[in-house]
Amino acid sequence: GIGEKHSVVIAGTHGKTTTTALAAHVLMSADRDPGYLVGGALVGYSDSFRTSNGDFFVIEGDEYDTAYFDKGSKFLHYRAKTAVITSLEFDHADIFDSIEAVERAFAGLVKTVPADGHIVVWHGASRARRLVAEHGKTKRVTTYATTPQSDANLYMETYASGPTGLNFTPVFDGESLGEMTLPLWGDFGAANALAVIGALRDAKLTSDELRRGFASFQGVRRRLELRAEPRGIAIVDDFGHHPTAIDVTLDSARTRWPGRTLWAVFEPRSATSRRDVFQDDFAVAFAKADKMIVSSHERLGEIDSEHRFDPERLARDVSARGTPGRFIQSADAIADTLAEEAKAGDVILIFSNGAFDGLHEKLMKRLAAVPSQLP
């Protein structure tokens, strides 16, 4: 069981699924026979869960409720020998009433790490670093940063993000691990790679094993996933429903598809995005796109009007920031609009943590049906 293994719990508001998947893949490619539990579908693997005889078990830790509603966070049930915190922000507004409540959940995780354990924390997560300083004093701590920082012992000496992904040289405890490539994009991709290097420190992988694992990673479904490219129009699926995630995903998309027109299409479906807590932050994030469409969601009405997210206002606010924004009620109407207006070379990024009423399929069908020789 998980009790005897070295369990690596990867937690954080953003990036944890990709980081867990990448860590599992690196161990698999190095023949370490890991167990893993990932909260998303790994491309190239049949399962998101695997038991094993190996020494390591990599698990995605979630800060929100367990299935039994014991109000203790899920990740407190895993005995973490290594705990990774990729970021710490407010999310899950249906569970947590404040950032302090979120912090308490993460403090609990830090406290569960044994004295001989290892805590890995992102340099940019000031709240998380404060918790680690407070509750993890006696434990080994690795702080990682995507650029050299005096108070980070794991960082990128250099990195670049381009159409095929990242090219980087990590430095850990003063030692350069050499040049590596990884098909992830942007600052978040770089941070996720470092989180994995820190997380797997006790597996004592060689630089070559890390390099091979990174280069062969196929990604996670719904994380900047290119679904199809009918008539030269890229249809991309992303799970993003938090303004920070949308912000960095748009940045990543710019480096993956440089010079192309980026459409952002958003369904406010998650428990947090249906509330108005991020109304203004969403406008700032979506203004990074070239064109923006927001839909409604039938469950918006469940939130009282005083605290309800307003999609029409988002469209106006995004437009005011210089990116044409539109509110279009249904997936069918959005698919019609995109089929009519999108041009070859455009990239359509669809953001939802649900199925968006089949928008991806509807769009692919309409684009495939349009004869491309028409003027």
C-alpha positions, 0 to 999 in steps of 0.5 A: 500500500501507500504506507510503505512507499515513498509518496510524493504528493503534488499540490497547488492551485495550478499546474498540479495535474500536469506536474503529477503526470510529468513526474509519473511519466519520467519515473515510468520512462526510467523503469522505476515502476512507480504507482501514480494517481493523476486527476486527468488523462495522460496522453499515451497512457491507458490509466490515470491510476497505477499500483506498482511494486516500485518505491515511489507513488506520485499522487495529485493532492487536492485541497478541496473536500474528500468524498466523505465531506469530512471537511479535511482536505484530500491531501491530508489523507496521503502520508507525504514523504515529499510534498510539492506546492506549485502555487497557492491562490484562492479557488473552490469558492464553494468550499473555502470562504477565504484565502486564509481557509485555503492556507490552513489546508496547505499548512496541514499538508506541510505539517504532515511531512515527516522530519526526514521528508522533503518540501518543494515549493515554488519561489513565486508562491509567497503565501506557500513559502511563508507556511513552509517557513512556519511549519516546515522549519526542521525539514529539507526544503527545495525552492524552485524558480524559473530564473536564477534567484539567490534564495532558490536552490533549483532554477533555470539557468536559461530557458526558451519557449517556442513552437515545439516547447521548452528548451532549458538548462536546470541547476539544482544545488549548484549543479547544472543538469545540462540542456533539456527539452520538453513539449510544454510551453511558457513560464508554467511549463518551465515551473512544472519541469522544475517541480518534477526535478525537485519532487523526484530528488530522492529517486536519484535519477540521472540527468539523462533519465530526466532528459529522456523522460521530459523529451518523450512527455505527451502531455495531459488531455484538456491542458492546451490540447490541440484537438484538430486543425480543420482548414488550418484553424487550430481547435484547442481544448483547455480546462482553465477556469481560474484567471491565473490559469487562463492568463498563463495559458494564453501566454503559453499559446502565444509561444506555441503559435507565434504570430497567429490570431488567438480566440478565447472562448469561455464557459463560466461553469466551475463553482468559482467562475460562476461567482463574481469573485474573479469578475475583474481578474477574468477581464484582465486575463482574457484581454490577452487574447485577440478575440474573445467570446463568453457564453452563459451556463444554465447553473449561473442562476443557482448563484444569487444575483448579488454574487453572480458572475456577469458574462455580458459585463465580462464581454464589455470589460474585455472590449474596453481593454482593446480585445473585441469581446462578445457574449453569445448564449449557446454553444451552437451559436458560438460554433456558427459564429466561429465557423463564419469568422475564423480564418486559416491560421487562427487558433481557437482556445476553448476554456471550460472545465466541462463539455461546453455542450459539445462545442469542440465537436460542433465546431469541427463538424461545421469547419469540416463541412465548409468547402474551403474553395469558397471565397 
